[in-house]
């Protein structure tokens, strides 16, 4: 069984998220989604999410293509990858902060998944930051 891992904040779910998760699921048999902690989102994006981490976790758990959803870890973001040891890691087209040197950092821990960067879905319309601007 080929396990695929994807990451994200998934604050305001939209068709771009569905596209991303469906693409990720198509790369294997089991899709595990890691939900960013509230503190991580504040650090990376400079603002609090609209929905807290528990709410976002429940939203993603309810999606049909997701086999398992878990919260990330605060102190060591690579620990969850080490625990699950996926065959494939799918990154979104805009996930730059997490992906820098990812392959090398995982190799140091003896983890060597295939890393795939997935394409966007109508990024000019379905990007969380743009949707949040319209909601304010």
C-alpha positions as CSV (number, residue, x, y, z in Angstrom):
1,X,0.0,0.0,0.0
2,X,1.4,3.3,-1.1
3,X,1.0,6.1,1.5
4,X,0.8,9.7,0.4
5,X,1.2,12.7,2.8
6,X,0.0,16.2,2.2
7,X,0.2,19.3,4.4
8,X,-1.7,22.5,4.7
9,X,-3.7,24.9,6.9
10,X,-7.0,24.3,5.2
11,X,-8.6,27.2,6.9
12,X,-11.3,28.1,4.5
13,X,-11.9,25.1,2.4
14,X,-12.4,25.8,-1.3
15,X,-12.2,24.0,-4.7
16,X,-8.5,24.6,-4.8
17,X,-8.1,22.4,-1.7
18,X,-10.3,19.7,-3.1
19,X,-8.2,19.7,-6.3
20,X,-5.0,19.5,-4.3
21,X,-6.2,16.7,-2.1
22,X,-7.7,14.7,-5.1
23,X,-4.4,15.1,-6.9
24,X,-2.5,13.9,-3.9
25,X,-4.8,10.9,-3.4
26,X,-4.2,9.9,-7.0
27,X,-0.5,9.4,-6.3
28,X,-1.1,6.4,-4.0
29,X,-3.5,4.3,-2.0
30,X,-3.8,6.0,1.3
31,X,-3.9,9.8,1.9
32,X,-2.7,11.2,5.2
33,X,-3.2,14.9,5.6
34,X,-1.2,16.9,8.2
35,X,-3.0,20.0,9.4
36,X,-0.9,23.0,10.5
37,X,-1.1,24.1,14.1
38,X,-2.5,27.5,14.8
39,X,0.9,28.7,16.1
40,X,2.6,27.5,12.9
41,X,0.1,29.4,10.8
42,X,0.7,32.6,12.8
43,X,4.4,32.2,12.4
44,X,4.4,31.4,8.7
45,X,1.5,33.6,7.5
46,X,1.6,36.3,10.2
47,X,-2.0,36.0,11.2
48,X,-4.4,33.7,13.1
49,X,-6.5,31.2,11.1
50,X,-10.3,31.8,11.0
51,X,-10.9,28.3,12.3
52,X,-8.8,26.8,15.1
53,X,-6.7,23.7,14.5
54,X,-9.3,21.3,15.9
55,X,-12.1,22.6,13.7
56,X,-9.8,22.5,10.6
57,X,-8.8,18.9,11.5
58,X,-12.5,17.9,11.7
59,X,-13.3,19.6,8.4
60,X,-10.5,17.7,6.6
61,X,-11.3,14.4,8.3
62,X,-14.8,14.6,6.7
63,X,-13.4,14.8,3.2
64,X,-14.0,11.6,1.2
65,X,-10.5,11.4,-0.4
66,X,-8.8,11.7,3.0
67,X,-8.0,8.4,4.8
68,X,-6.4,10.0,7.9
69,X,-6.0,13.6,9.1
70,X,-3.6,14.5,12.0
71,X,-2.3,17.7,13.5
72,X,1.4,18.6,12.9
73,X,3.9,19.0,15.7
74,X,5.1,22.4,17.0
75,X,8.7,21.6,18.0
76,X,9.8,19.3,15.2
77,X,7.7,19.5,12.0
78,X,9.6,16.5,10.6
79,X,8.6,14.2,13.4
80,X,5.2,13.5,12.0
81,X,6.8,12.5,8.6
82,X,9.2,10.2,10.5
83,X,6.2,8.6,12.3
84,X,4.1,8.0,9.3
85,X,7.0,7.4,6.9
86,X,5.1,8.1,3.7
87,X,6.1,6.8,0.2
88,X,5.2,10.1,-1.4
89,X,4.9,13.7,-0.1
90,X,2.8,16.0,-2.1
91,X,3.4,19.8,-1.8
92,X,1.1,22.5,-3.1
93,X,2.4,24.9,-5.7
94,X,2.6,27.7,-3.1
95,X,4.1,25.7,-0.2
96,X,7.6,27.2,-0.1
97,X,8.4,27.7,3.6
98,X,8.0,24.0,4.4
99,X,9.7,22.6,1.3
100,X,13.0,24.3,1.4
101,X,15.7,21.5,1.7
102,X,12.9,19.0,2.6
103,X,14.5,16.1,0.8
104,X,17.9,16.6,2.4
105,X,16.4,17.1,5.9
106,X,14.4,13.9,5.6
107,X,17.4,11.9,4.1
108,X,19.4,12.9,7.3
109,X,16.7,11.0,9.2
110,X,16.7,8.0,6.9
111,X,13.5,8.9,5.2
112,X,13.4,9.1,1.4
113,X,9.9,9.6,0.0
114,X,9.2,10.8,-3.5
115,X,8.4,14.5,-3.3
116,X,5.9,15.9,-5.8
117,X,4.9,19.5,-6.3
118,X,1.3,19.6,-7.4
119,X,-0.1,22.3,-9.7
120,X,-2.6,25.0,-8.8
121,X,-6.3,25.0,-9.6
122,X,-7.5,28.4,-10.8
123,X,-5.0,30.1,-8.5
124,X,-6.3,33.6,-9.5
125,X,-9.7,32.7,-8.0
126,X,-9.2,29.9,-5.4
127,X,-6.3,30.9,-3.2
128,X,-7.1,31.2,0.5
129,X,-5.5,34.6,1.0
130,X,-7.6,36.0,-1.9
131,X,-10.8,34.5,-0.5
132,X,-10.1,35.9,2.9
133,X,-9.8,39.4,1.5
134,X,-13.2,39.0,-0.1
135,X,-14.7,37.8,3.2
136,X,-13.4,40.8,5.2
